[in-house]
Amino acid sequence: METFRCESDHSYQSSDIHDDLSRQLKKIRQQSQERLPTPVHVLNTVTDTVGDQIEERFREAQKCHSGKRIILIPYLMGNDHWNGILLEWNSMEQIEQSEFINPVTGFDSIPDELQKCFMKIFPKNVLRCKIMLKDEGRTKSRLLTVINLLNAAQNSHFDQSSITLRTDQDDSTTSFEGNQMNFYELEKRLSSGLAKFSISDENMLSERIQRSQNRIKEYQETERMEDAEKEMNY
């Protein structure tokens, strides 16, 4: 019988997002357990150029954790293209969600080797693309991957609608898939170079997006469509 040791390597880089994700998840739990009703585990980053790292992470997700859970895996393509993987199990040890989140516009498919590796470990499942916050360049992929994974872990899943905003700093276009919500703060922070600031700013941003989304949902449920439209366009 094949054995697997639950010991992750710690060869990730100092600029890794693993620790940032872990810190933010801890803060979210401290603020409200209801925002993370399912246990969330962040595994060490996978670099696509390093051997069998991703297969090891998939085996770790499968064998080193049990019960209802969410696994987050930061996935680095090359030197500067960050992505996220979210896997969710139910209490019966069945995978309910297996998502690959790429925050760079134009990258809308899953790398073949990644998909093959996933299906090797989980033959009854496939990875699926999850469209969340996107930007045309890779420079913001680190920031957006953190935000996307945090939102995905909180089940803040977006609909099919899309908003496109133009940033002022580099004239790049940022596409946002999901409920029309208050993205003004996000655009402003991205255009002013949020990646230079501490990750706590990202947490504040995520909370503001969540509050706006909740207000829109409340307005729509009570048929206050005019108020909902005002919130969308704020």
KEMIKOL-304785 format. One record per residue (C-alpha): residue number from 0; x, y, z; residue in three letters. Coordinates in Angstrom, 3 decimals. Example, Ala and Ser with C-alpha at 12.3 -4.5 7.8 and 13.67 -1.06 7.14 Angstrom:
KEMIKOL-304785
- 0/12.300/-4.500/7.800/ALA
- 1/13.670/-1.060/7.140/SER
***
This chain:
KEMIKOL-304785
- 0/0.000/0.000/0.000/MET
- 1/1.252/3.453/-0.905/GLU
- 2/2.143/5.604/2.066/THR
- 3/2.255/9.366/2.234/PHE
- 4/3.945/11.425/4.916/ARG
- 5/2.038/14.546/5.916/CYS
- 6/5.062/16.812/5.930/GLU
- 7/4.920/19.756/3.561/SER
- 8/8.145/21.289/2.345/ASP
- 9/8.880/24.868/3.336/HIS
- 10/10.795/25.942/0.260/SER
- 11/8.427/28.752/-0.657/TYR
- 12/9.807/32.230/-1.263/GLN
- 13/9.773/35.177/1.122/SER
- 14/7.283/36.945/-1.167/SER
- 15/4.891/34.025/-0.887/ASP
- 16/1.197/34.649/-0.170/ILE
- 17/0.836/31.587/2.072/HIS
- 18/1.457/33.528/5.291/ASP
- 19/-0.704/36.449/4.153/ASP
- 20/-3.638/34.121/3.528/LEU
- 21/-3.158/32.372/6.857/SER
- 22/-3.061/35.675/8.760/ARG
- 23/-6.166/37.007/7.067/GLN
- 24/-8.123/33.808/7.667/LEU
- 25/-7.181/34.002/11.338/LYS
- 26/-8.436/37.597/11.515/LYS
- 27/-11.696/36.642/9.818/ILE
- 28/-12.259/33.834/12.319/ARG
- 29/-11.579/36.182/15.217/GLN
- 30/-14.054/38.719/13.870/GLN
- 31/-16.839/36.214/13.205/SER
- 32/-16.886/32.429/13.105/GLN
- 33/-20.004/32.634/10.924/GLU
- 34/-17.932/33.987/8.046/ARG
- 35/-15.934/30.756/7.958/LEU
- 36/-18.317/27.996/9.058/PRO
- 37/-16.170/25.363/7.333/THR
- 38/-12.569/24.691/8.472/PRO
- 39/-10.103/26.233/6.025/VAL
- 40/-6.521/25.039/5.564/HIS
- 41/-3.871/26.850/3.507/VAL
- 42/-1.239/24.570/2.013/LEU
- 43/2.214/25.742/0.983/ASN
- 44/2.608/27.369/-2.391/THR
- 45/3.162/25.291/-5.494/VAL
- 46/5.560/26.530/-8.174/THR
- 47/4.745/25.009/-11.547/ASP
- 48/8.434/24.663/-12.444/THR
- 49/9.314/22.520/-9.419/VAL
- 50/8.939/18.764/-9.845/GLY
- 51/5.966/17.023/-8.272/ASP
- 52/4.942/19.789/-5.873/GLN
- 53/1.331/19.967/-7.003/ILE
- 54/0.838/16.211/-6.755/GLU
- 55/2.233/16.330/-3.222/GLU
- 56/-0.201/19.109/-2.293/ARG
- 57/-3.165/17.211/-3.694/PHE
- 58/-2.157/14.124/-1.720/ARG
- 59/-1.706/16.257/1.384/GLU
- 60/-5.174/17.758/0.922/ALA
- 61/-6.632/14.281/0.590/GLN
- 62/-4.741/12.349/3.268/LYS
- 63/-3.620/14.844/5.901/CYS
- 64/-7.000/16.447/6.559/HIS
- 65/-10.434/14.940/7.056/SER
- 66/-14.089/15.859/7.375/GLY
- 67/-15.854/18.862/5.933/LYS
- 68/-13.122/21.291/4.915/ARG
- 69/-11.821/23.817/2.419/ILE
- 70/-8.258/23.604/1.130/ILE
- 71/-6.558/26.636/-0.423/LEU
- 72/-3.429/26.169/-2.533/ILE
- 73/-1.507/29.184/-3.909/PRO
- 74/-0.195/28.283/-7.375/TYR
- 75/2.663/30.268/-8.941/LEU
- 76/3.185/30.053/-12.709/MET
- 77/6.654/31.221/-13.676/GLY
- 78/7.996/34.005/-11.473/ASN
- 79/5.092/36.431/-11.223/ASP
- 80/1.774/34.869/-12.232/HIS
- 81/-0.174/33.944/-9.092/TRP
- 82/-3.254/31.734/-9.145/ASN
- 83/-5.369/29.991/-6.538/GLY
- 84/-6.838/26.521/-6.144/ILE
- 85/-9.824/25.860/-3.886/LEU
- 86/-10.934/22.346/-2.973/LEU
- 87/-13.950/21.695/-0.753/GLU
- 88/-14.964/18.391/0.827/TRP
- 89/-18.264/17.529/2.483/ASN
- 90/-18.623/15.447/5.642/SER
- 91/-18.822/12.271/3.520/MET
- 92/-15.306/12.898/2.161/GLU
- 93/-16.676/13.802/-1.269/GLN
- 94/-15.286/16.745/-3.211/ILE
- 95/-18.030/19.319/-3.710/GLU
- 96/-15.940/22.034/-5.332/GLN
- 97/-12.630/21.939/-7.172/SER
- 98/-11.786/25.333/-8.600/GLU
- 99/-8.835/26.972/-10.321/PHE
- 100/-8.891/30.776/-10.028/ILE
- 101/-6.684/32.697/-12.463/ASN
- 102/-6.786/36.487/-11.943/PRO
- 103/-5.161/37.456/-15.254/VAL
- 104/-7.436/38.386/-18.146/THR
- 105/-7.077/36.074/-21.138/GLY
- 106/-6.069/33.034/-19.102/PHE
- 107/-9.366/31.173/-19.033/ASP
- 108/-8.243/27.566/-19.176/SER
- 109/-6.530/25.163/-16.801/ILE
- 110/-2.968/24.059/-17.657/PRO
- 111/-3.059/20.514/-19.059/ASP
- 112/-0.448/19.154/-16.674/GLU
- 113/-2.285/20.578/-13.687/LEU
- 114/-5.562/18.996/-14.778/GLN
- 115/-3.902/15.640/-15.461/LYS
- 116/-2.252/15.662/-12.063/CYS
- 117/-5.519/16.528/-10.344/PHE
- 118/-7.397/13.713/-12.093/MET
- 119/-4.611/11.293/-11.234/LYS
- 120/-5.195/11.910/-7.526/ILE
- 121/-8.953/12.514/-7.769/PHE
- 122/-10.124/10.414/-10.753/PRO
- 123/-13.815/11.122/-10.122/LYS
- 124/-13.389/14.886/-10.299/ASN
- 125/-12.050/17.606/-12.579/VAL
- 126/-10.721/21.077/-11.858/LEU
- 127/-13.005/23.829/-13.090/ARG
- 128/-12.215/27.463/-13.814/CYS
- 129/-13.734/29.931/-11.370/LYS
- 130/-14.021/33.473/-12.691/ILE
- 131/-13.567/36.132/-10.020/MET
- 132/-11.556/39.372/-9.948/LEU
- 133/-9.275/39.772/-12.967/LYS
- 134/-6.759/42.264/-14.337/ASP
- 135/-4.985/42.454/-17.702/GLU
- 136/-1.483/42.297/-16.215/GLY
- 137/0.307/39.887/-13.928/ARG
- 138/1.564/42.580/-11.567/THR
- 139/-1.677/42.526/-9.573/LYS
- 140/-2.095/38.749/-9.660/SER
- 141/-0.607/38.360/-6.181/ARG
- 142/-3.073/40.800/-4.615/LEU
- 143/-6.067/39.527/-6.563/LEU
- 144/-5.283/35.905/-5.733/THR
- 145/-5.331/36.722/-2.013/VAL
- 146/-8.648/38.572/-2.339/ILE
- 147/-10.182/35.881/-4.561/ASN
- 148/-9.236/33.018/-2.269/LEU
- 149/-10.453/34.853/0.836/LEU
- 150/-13.780/35.626/-0.813/ASN
- 151/-14.129/32.111/-2.195/ALA
- 152/-13.424/30.614/1.225/ALA
- 153/-16.219/32.739/2.672/GLN
- 154/-18.569/31.466/-0.034/ASN
- 155/-18.752/34.949/-1.555/SER
- 156/-19.318/33.450/-4.992/HIS
- 157/-20.161/35.748/-7.829/PHE
- 158/-22.799/35.492/-10.551/ASP
- 159/-22.262/35.648/-14.299/GLN
- 160/-22.653/39.436/-14.603/SER
- 161/-19.534/41.486/-15.207/SER
- 162/-18.270/45.013/-14.654/ILE
- 163/-15.252/46.489/-16.397/THR
- 164/-13.452/49.391/-14.734/LEU
- 165/-10.506/51.400/-16.012/ARG
- 166/-7.760/52.246/-13.552/THR
- 167/-6.120/55.668/-13.577/ASP
- 168/-2.524/54.727/-12.821/GLN
- 169/-1.576/52.397/-15.664/ASP
- 170/-4.656/52.679/-17.895/ASP
- 171/-5.212/48.931/-17.634/SER
- 172/-8.665/47.391/-17.640/THR
- 173/-9.824/45.334/-14.683/THR
- 174/-12.706/42.919/-15.246/SER
- 175/-14.845/41.902/-12.300/PHE
- 176/-17.107/38.858/-12.632/GLU
- 177/-19.951/38.790/-10.159/GLY
- 178/-22.808/40.656/-8.554/ASN
- 179/-22.674/44.354/-9.277/GLN
- 180/-21.392/45.654/-5.970/MET
- 181/-19.428/48.582/-4.598/ASN
- 182/-16.147/48.208/-6.489/PHE
- 183/-15.211/51.889/-6.227/TYR
- 184/-12.896/51.270/-3.277/GLU
- 185/-11.282/48.313/-5.038/LEU
- 186/-10.596/50.288/-8.195/GLU
- 187/-9.150/53.211/-6.250/LYS
- 188/-6.835/51.009/-4.195/ARG
- 189/-5.682/48.961/-7.161/LEU
- 190/-4.954/52.035/-9.244/SER
- 191/-2.895/53.567/-6.440/SER
- 192/-0.791/50.448/-6.028/GLY
- 193/-2.315/48.555/-3.116/LEU
- 194/0.263/45.797/-3.510/ALA
- 195/2.794/48.140/-1.883/LYS
- 196/0.744/48.335/1.306/PHE
- 197/0.199/45.813/4.084/SER
- 198/-2.151/42.911/3.634/ILE
- 199/-4.412/44.407/6.314/SER
- 200/-5.555/46.916/3.688/ASP
- 201/-6.704/44.008/1.562/GLU
- 202/-8.712/42.647/4.469/ASN
- 203/-10.415/46.012/4.945/MET
- 204/-11.209/46.070/1.231/LEU
- 205/-12.686/42.575/1.323/SER
- 206/-14.913/43.563/4.253/GLU
- 207/-16.192/46.659/2.429/ARG
- 208/-17.017/44.620/-0.652/ILE
- 209/-18.857/42.108/1.533/GLN
- 210/-20.896/44.815/3.290/ARG
- 211/-21.915/46.365/-0.020/SER
- 212/-22.851/42.971/-1.444/GLN
- 213/-25.038/42.278/1.595/ASN
- 214/-26.814/45.631/1.225/ARG
- 215/-27.553/44.966/-2.449/ILE
- 216/-28.921/41.521/-1.620/LYS
- 217/-31.149/42.982/1.108/GLU
- 218/-32.491/45.660/-1.231/TYR
- 219/-33.242/43.102/-3.955/GLN
- 220/-34.994/40.726/-1.556/GLU
- 221/-37.257/43.533/-0.322/THR
- 222/-37.838/44.746/-3.913/GLU
- 223/-36.135/48.076/-3.187/ARG
- 224/-34.714/48.047/-6.692/MET
- 225/-33.995/51.784/-6.801/GLU
- 226/-31.860/51.537/-3.657/ASP
- 227/-30.140/48.440/-5.044/ALA
- 228/-29.308/50.256/-8.277/GLU
- 229/-27.897/53.223/-6.352/LYS
- 230/-25.649/50.889/-4.343/GLU
- 231/-24.451/49.156/-7.526/MET
- 232/-23.547/52.463/-9.124/ASN
- 233/-21.991/54.044/-6.028/TYR
***
